Amino acid sequence: MPIQISLNNRQQQVLGATVRQYIATARPVGSEALVDGFQPRVSPATIRNVMGYLEKAGLLYQPHTSAGRVPSDSGYRVYVDQLIIPSEQLAKQADRLLSNRLDVEGWTVEAMLHGAAQILSTLSGYISLVTMPLVSKAVLRHLQLVQTDPSRVMLIVVLDSYETHSTLFDLPPVPSGESADAELLDRELQILSNFLTQHLKGRSLGDIATLDWSDLGRKFDRYADLLQDSLLDLNQRTKSTVSSQMFITGVAEVMKRQPEFSEIQQVQTLMQLLESEREQLWSLIFDSTELEAGERRVTVRIGAENPLEPMKTCTLVSATYQRGSATFGSVSMLGPTRMVYENAIALVEATADYLSEALS
């Protein structure tokens, strides 16, 4: 969401200094507060003139006539796009903490993602949001068919994220002239389970649900339509429940540390979004042309750039963690627009990079 505006060197210096000062103090910034930061020294009058230009350009504004200036959403946007470099030192610190505190071999995926979310919120002081792997991108690790009663079978699918999903279907009727044999059926289901696991392992649920089942062979033809319908159903149901699979940490800490969240009404609407409207939040995190195109792994949505009303005074920083070149999940950070962007971007990207490697 870049803003096309050209600033000369002095204007960039004043905008950058104003944003950093406001982030540090949460108070409107006057020209006198910036004088000491310029070498060689610049007069307050010169700085005021530049701040006046930046205000006319829509990058700063005065909350009150006698107050100093505050960055607008557009000012933060120019600052993020043109004036900062993410903190390499903090990114390395995050990678060390993640490597030392998370057990890739011994922990479940859920435990690892939850741990990553906690580390991210502790380092940043903001709210962290880490999604579970997208089920549509997860691939099949094991498939099992289990008879639950004489006429029903449970299809159990284990994904490579170690999530387990199941669905029930009725058995096809026994052909005329044949009698049901439970022991024979169990053996047949086990053979079919092994056959399917061997041929379908490594494919995504979406791929499996739309396969041409004719190559299963005549022996299993009578199951093919039922299995395909069951997998289609399973694929749809996992899509509809995926929005709740998100770890959110750091809410209490950000409420204490950030004055922007001192108003009860704002806190209530934000909490409602985080607790009961996660589907909207999920859609926002993954609805990005940059993420889909793979051209820019980190996106920063500032203030009014967020379409959800409770987030219009917030910034959402998001990066995807990958499997190969495919988006597998997301790491995000939510805080006030008065965010330390150099740190936030570095932390989110470092966490996403770590998870990409760990979950491969």
N, C-alpha and C positions, 0 to 999 in steps of 0.2 A: 504494500500500500504506500509506495514512495510518493513524496510530494516534490513536484518539480519547481524548485526555487533555488536561485543561485545567490550565494552569499560570498562576500569577499573575506579575506583572512581576519580582519578586525571584527566583522560581524559574527563570524563563526566563533571567535574567541569569546566575545561577549555572551552569545547565546549559550555556549558550553559552560562558561563560568556561572551564568545565571541558573541554569538547570542544576548544576552540581551543588550550588549554594542552597537552592530551594530543597533539593533532595535531602541535604544534610540537616537543615533547620526547620523545615515545614513552615517557614515564615516568608512573606513577600520580600523580594530582594531589591534593595536600593543601590544606587551607583556607588555610594561610599563603601559598601560591603565588598565591592569587587576591586577597588583600587589597588590593594596590596598584592593582588594576584597577577598583576601585569608587570613584566620586565621587558623593556624599560618602562618606567612608571607612566601611567596615562591619567589625565585629569578626570575628576568626577563628571565634569561638563561633557567631555568627549564621550564618556561611557553613557551618560544620559541621552545624548543625541543618538547613539547607536541603538540603545534600548527603545527609544521612540520609533526609530525605523522598524525595528523588529516587531513592535506592537502594531504598527500600521500594516505590516506584512502578515499579521495574524499569528505570530509565533509566541508572543507574550501578551499578557493583559494585566490590567490593574483591577484587583477586586474592590478597591475603594479609591476615591480620588486622591487621597493623601498617602496611599500605601505605595510600596514598591511594586515590582512586577512579579508575575507568576507565569510559568510556562503553560501554554495551551496544549491541547492534544497534538496540534500541528507542530508546535515547538518541540515536543518530545519526539515526534516522528522524524523531524529533521535531525535531531540529536542522535537518535538511534541509527538512522540510515547513513549519516554522513560524518559524525563526530566522535564515535567511540570505537574501541577495539575491545572485544570480550577479554576478561582477565584470564590469561594463560596460567598464572600461578594458582588461582582458585580452581580452575579446571583440573590441574594436577592434584591438588589437595582432595577434591571430590573423588577422583579416580582412586587415590590411595585409600581413602576411607571405605569406599564401596568394595574394593578388593580385599581389605583387611577384615571387614565386618560381615560381609555376606558369604555364605557357604554355597557356592554354585553346585558342588557335588552332592551335598547332604540335605539341602533345603528343597521344599516344594517350590514351584514357580510362584504360587501365591505368597509364600513367606518371603521369597527374595524380592518380589515387587513391593510388598509392604515395607520391607526393610529399606529398600531404595527410597521410597517415598518419605520415610522418617528421616533418613540422612539428609535428603534434599531440603526438607522444611527446616531442619535444625541449622544447616549451613546458611540458609537464605533468610530465615525469619519470616517467610511468606507461606502461603498455602500451597502444598504440592498435591498434584493429581497424577496418578500413574494408572493407566488402564491395563486390564488383563489383555493377553494376546487376542487379536481378532480371530474369532472362531472360523470365519471364512478363509483365513490365511493359514490356520493350523492344519497340520496334515495327520492322516490316520497312522497310529502306531500299532493298534491291535483291534480286531473285531471278533466278537463272540456272540453266538446264537445259543440261547438257553431256553429249554422248554419249561414253562411255568405251570401249565396244566395240560390235560390231554388235547386241548384245541388251540392253545396260544403259545407264542414264542416271544421272548424278549431279545431285542437286538441291542447289544452293548458296544459302544464305540469309545475307545481310548485314544485321545489325541496326543501329539508329541509334546504338548504343554502339560500333559498328565491330567487334563480335565477328562471327566467321564460323562458321557451322555447316553441315554437309553430311550427306547420306545418299544411299545408292544404291538404285535399284529396277530391276527387270527391265521391259523394254519389253513392251507387249501384243503378242500374235502378229499378224503381217501377215494381213489378211483374205484368205480363199481367192480365188485367181485373180490376186492382186497380187504383185509382186516388190519386195523391199527395195531402196530407193534411198538410199544414205548421204548424198548431197548434198542430196536433197529433205528427208530427215529433219533434217539440220542446220538448214536454213532454217525448217522447221516448228518445231523446238525454239526457235530464236531468236525467231520470231514469238510463240510461246507464252510465252517468258520476258518479252518486252516487254509482252505483254498482261497477264500476271499481275502484273508489277511495277507497271504503271499502275493496276490495279484493287485491289491489295492493299497498296500502300505506305501506311505510317501505321497499319496494324493490328498488333496483337500476335500472337505465335505461337499463343497460346491461342484467339484469335478466329478466326484463319485456319484452324486445324485443325478447327473445328466449323462452317465456313461451309456454306451450301447451294450446291453446285457446279453445280447445274443451269443457272445463268445463264452458264456459260462458252460456251455455244453448241454447236451440233452438231459443229462441226469438231474440237473438243477433247474431246468426250464420252468418247472411249475412254481419255483420260488422267485423267479427273476422279477416279475411285475410287483409282487408284494414287497420285495426288498427295495426296489427302486422307489416305490411309493413311501416306504418307511423312511428311507434316507432323505427324500424330498421333504417329508414332514419334519424330520429331525433338523435338517438344514434351516427350515423356516423358523422353527421354535428357538433354535440357538440365536438366530438373528434378532428375534423379538425380545430376548432376555438379556442380550449382551450389554445394554446400556447401564445396567446396575453394577457391572463388574469393573469397579474403579476404586482405587485406594486413595483416600483423601486424608492428609495429615497437616498439622500446623495451624488449625483454625483458632484454637485458644491463644496461641502465641501471637498471631498476627493481630488479634483483637486487643491484646495488651500493649503491643509495641507500636502500632500504627494509629496515629490520631484520626486518620480518615475514617476509621471504623468505630468511632466513639458514639455515633448517633444510633440510637436503638432501632429506628425504622430501617436504616440502611443495613444494619446487621441482620435484622429479621428477614428481609427480602433476600439477602445473600445466602443466609442459612437455609431458607426454603429451596433455593436453587440447588445448593449442594446436597441437600438431604432428600428432596422429593421430586426434583425436576432434572434428574441426571441425564435423561434421554436428550433434552435440549442441549445440555452442556456437552454431552458426547458428540452430538451432531456438529456443534460449533468447533470442537477440537479437530474433527476429521474432515470438515467441509472446507478444504483449502486447495486451490489450484496449485499452489507452490509445492505442497506436500505430494500431491498426486504426480506432478511432473518430475519431482525429484531434483529440481534445480536449487532449491533452498530448503535445507532441513529444518531450520528454526524459523518460526513465524512469531511476530510480536503484534498483538492487537491492542491498541491503546485507546482507552476511554470510549468515545462514541463510535469507534470502529467495531466495537462489540455490539452485535444486534440484540443481545439479551439485556433488558432494562436494568436488572440488578448489577450488571457488570459495566455500566457506562461510566463509572468513576474508577474503574479498575483497569489493570493491564494483564493480559493473558499471554504468557510466553510458552510456546509449545515446540516440541521436536519429536519426531518419530523414532522409535527403535525398529530395526529392520531384521528381516531374514533374507539374506542375499540382497537383491535389489527391491524386494517387496516390503511395503509397510506392514509391520506386525502388531504394533501398539504405539502408545504415545506417553510422553512425559511432559507435564505442564506445570507451570507455576502461576499462581494468581495472587496479585497484590495491588496496592494503590498505584495510580499513574505515577506517583512520586516514588518510583522504584529505582534501585541501583541497577541500571540496565546492564552495565558491564559485567556485574556479578551474576545477575539472573540468567542472562543468555549463556554465559560460560558454564554455569551449573547445570542448566537444563540439557545443553548439548553434551556435556561430559557424562551425565547420567544416561542419556539415550545411547551414547556410544558404548558405554559399559554394558548395558543390557543387550544391545545388538550382538556384542561379542559373547556374552555369557549364555544367551539363549540360542546361539547357533550350535 
